[in-house]
Amino acid sequence: MTYCLRVADLPTSERPRERLLAQGAKGLATAELIAILLGTGQGPGKLSAVGLGQYILQELSQHGRDALEVLRDVNAQELMQVPGVGPAKATTILAAIELGKRAFQSRPLERIPMDSPAAAAAALSNDLMWQTQERFAVLLLDVKHRLIGTQVITIGTATETLAHPRDIFREVIRQGATRVIVAHNHPSGNVEPSTEDIVLTRQLLSGAQFLGIPLLDHLILGNGDHCSLRQTTALWNEVPQGD
């Protein structure tokens, strides 16, 4: 029986590097992306690089956890417990994961307009996205919705955070912002708003209306995703805000 130990041994049409160049990275399966990092295979049964990538994902997804979720926080020792993964392969994978995190978490420059939930989520991703504790933060904006700065207001536990409207608006006023977007993270990765999130948003909308500082959105971040309460609820119809 012949085994494909190297990516170069695969037919050209099946090589992950060539497929990435032809189709783009989004067209590749996770195992293929890992195979590009690995370069060669082996492990149980002398797997190909793609086969080893699949095997790594299988090993990491034990105990009912999603493989990508585990991969996000994996360390070198855990990777090297997988047969076929030594220090070189483990460090290559970890370097790629860290580079991806840094690219995703990079902040926009100040004074860039926050003209979409995605832009606001990107500005706060470093503070909120993959934190293991809930954090509540604000995006401070000028009258043209340009970013003045960001501020984490409170840090809670793994399941809840405490944020009071007075603490939030105190920071907004102190820094001279005229518009604000608030956000918090769900460490579970589920970005659906809770009942408490809805209640707090109503309070913040009322406070913003009273102070004349429009609340433009409330975002929930987690596991690389985000949810805009302005887009997914009718709260802004209940308490209208100026733009």
C-alpha positions in Angstrom: 0.0 0.0 0.0 1.3 3.5 -0.9 0.9 6.4 1.5 1.0 10.1 0.7 3.3 11.6 3.3 3.9 14.9 1.7 1.6 17.5 0.2 3.8 17.4 -2.9 2.9 13.7 -3.4 -0.8 14.5 -3.9 -2.2 15.1 -7.4 -1.9 18.8 -8.3 -5.6 19.3 -8.3 -5.8 18.1 -4.7 -2.9 20.0 -3.2 -4.1 22.5 -0.6 -1.6 25.1 -1.7 -2.6 25.0 -5.3 -6.3 24.9 -4.4 -5.8 28.0 -2.1 -4.1 29.9 -5.0 -6.9 28.9 -7.4 -9.9 29.3 -5.1 -8.8 31.4 -2.1 -8.4 30.4 1.5 -12.1 30.4 2.2 -12.5 27.5 -0.3 -10.4 25.1 1.8 -11.5 22.8 4.6 -9.9 23.4 8.0 -7.9 20.2 7.6 -6.5 21.4 4.4 -5.4 24.7 6.0 -3.7 22.7 8.7 -2.1 20.5 6.0 -0.5 23.6 4.5 1.1 24.4 7.8 2.2 20.8 8.4 3.8 20.3 5.0 4.2 16.5 5.6 2.0 13.9 7.2 2.4 10.6 9.1 0.9 9.8 12.5 -1.2 6.7 12.8 -1.2 4.7 9.6 1.2 7.0 7.9 -1.4 9.6 7.0 -1.0 12.3 4.3 -0.7 15.9 5.4 -4.4 16.4 4.9 -5.2 13.1 6.7 -3.0 14.2 9.6 -4.8 17.6 9.6 -8.1 15.7 9.9 -6.7 13.4 12.6 -5.6 16.5 14.6 -9.1 18.0 14.4 -10.6 14.6 15.4 -8.3 14.3 18.5 -9.0 17.9 19.6 -12.8 17.5 19.2 -13.1 14.8 21.9 -15.4 15.3 24.9 -18.0 17.0 22.7 -16.1 20.2 22.1 -15.8 21.9 18.7 -12.3 21.3 17.3 -11.9 25.0 16.2 -12.9 26.1 19.7 -10.2 23.9 21.2 -7.7 24.9 18.6 -8.2 28.5 19.4 -6.8 28.0 23.0 -4.6 24.9 22.5 -1.0 24.9 23.8 2.1 23.2 22.5 1.9 20.3 25.0 -1.6 19.4 24.0 -0.7 19.5 20.3 2.3 17.3 20.8 0.2 14.7 22.5 -1.3 14.0 19.0 0.7 11.3 17.3 2.5 12.7 14.3 2.8 16.2 15.8 6.2 17.2 17.1 7.6 20.5 18.3 8.1 21.9 14.7 4.5 21.2 13.6 3.1 22.3 17.0 4.9 25.7 16.9 3.9 26.3 13.3 0.2 25.7 14.1 0.4 27.9 17.2 2.2 30.7 15.3 -0.6 30.6 12.7 -3.3 30.7 15.3 -1.7 33.7 17.1 -1.2 35.6 13.8 -4.9 35.0 13.0 -5.9 36.3 16.4 -3.7 39.4 16.1 -5.0 40.2 12.6 -8.6 39.8 13.7 -8.1 41.9 16.8 -6.2 44.7 15.2 -7.8 48.0 16.1 -8.8 50.6 13.6 -7.1 54.0 13.8 -8.8 56.7 15.9 -11.1 59.0 14.0 -12.2 56.2 11.6 -16.0 56.4 11.3 -17.9 53.6 13.1 -20.4 53.2 10.3 -21.4 49.5 10.8 -21.7 47.0 13.6 -18.8 45.1 12.1 -16.5 48.1 12.3 -17.5 48.7 15.9 -17.0 45.0 16.8 -13.5 45.1 15.2 -12.6 48.1 17.3 -13.5 46.2 20.5 -12.4 42.7 19.5 -9.1 42.9 21.4 -10.8 43.9 24.6 -13.8 41.6 24.3 -13.8 38.9 21.7 -12.0 35.9 23.3 -11.9 36.9 26.9 -12.8 34.3 29.5 -14.6 36.8 31.7 -17.5 39.0 30.7 -16.4 42.6 30.1 -18.5 45.7 29.4 -16.9 48.4 27.2 -17.8 51.6 25.3 -16.9 53.0 22.0 -16.6 56.8 22.4 -17.5 58.7 19.2 -17.7 62.3 18.0 -20.6 63.9 16.3 -19.6 62.4 13.0 -19.5 58.9 14.5 -15.6 58.9 14.4 -13.8 56.9 17.0 -12.4 58.9 19.9 -11.4 55.9 22.0 -12.5 52.7 23.7 -12.8 52.0 27.4 -13.5 48.8 29.4 -16.0 49.9 32.1 -16.3 46.7 34.2 -14.9 43.1 34.3 -17.2 40.4 35.7 -17.0 36.6 36.1 -17.1 33.9 33.5 -20.9 34.2 33.4 -21.9 37.7 34.2 -20.6 41.3 34.4 -22.0 44.2 36.3 -22.5 47.5 34.4 -24.5 50.4 35.7 -25.7 53.2 33.4 -24.2 55.8 35.7 -20.7 54.3 35.3 -21.1 54.1 31.6 -22.3 57.6 31.0 -19.8 59.0 33.5 -17.0 57.8 31.2 -18.7 59.1 28.1 -19.1 62.6 29.6 -15.6 62.6 31.1 -14.1 61.9 27.7 -16.2 64.4 25.8 -17.9 61.9 23.5 -21.2 63.0 21.8 -22.2 59.5 20.5 -21.7 56.1 22.1 -21.8 52.4 21.3 -21.8 50.0 24.2 -20.7 46.3 24.0 -20.0 43.3 26.1 -18.8 39.8 25.5 -20.4 36.4 26.2 -17.5 34.0 27.0 -19.7 31.0 26.0 -19.6 32.3 22.4 -23.4 32.5 22.2 -24.1 36.1 21.1 -27.9 36.0 21.6 -29.0 38.7 24.0 -30.2 37.7 27.4 -33.2 39.2 29.3 -30.7 41.1 31.4 -29.1 42.5 28.2 -32.5 43.7 27.0 -33.3 45.4 30.3 -29.9 47.1 30.5 -30.2 48.4 26.9 -33.6 49.9 27.7 -32.1 51.7 30.7 -29.2 52.9 28.6 -31.5 54.2 25.8 -33.5 56.1 28.3 -30.4 57.6 29.9 -29.0 58.5 26.5 -32.2 60.2 25.5 -32.2 62.2 28.8 -28.6 63.3 28.4 -28.8 64.0 24.7 -26.0 61.6 24.0 -27.3 59.1 21.4 -26.7 55.4 22.0 -26.1 54.1 18.5 -25.9 50.4 19.3 -25.3 47.7 21.9 -23.2 44.8 20.6 -22.6 41.4 22.0 -19.3 39.7 21.0 -18.1 36.1 21.3 -16.2 33.4 19.5 -15.4 35.5 16.4 -19.0 36.6 16.0 -21.1 39.6 17.0 -24.8 40.6 17.4 -26.2 44.1 17.0 -29.2 44.7 19.3 -30.1 47.7 17.2 -30.5 45.4 14.1 -32.1 42.5 15.9 -34.5 44.1 18.3 -37.2 46.9 18.3 -35.7 48.7 21.3 -34.6 51.8 19.3 -38.2 52.2 18.1 -39.3 52.3 21.7 -36.8 55.0 22.8 -35.7 56.9 19.7 -32.2 58.3 19.6 -30.9 61.2 17.6 -28.2 60.4 15.0 
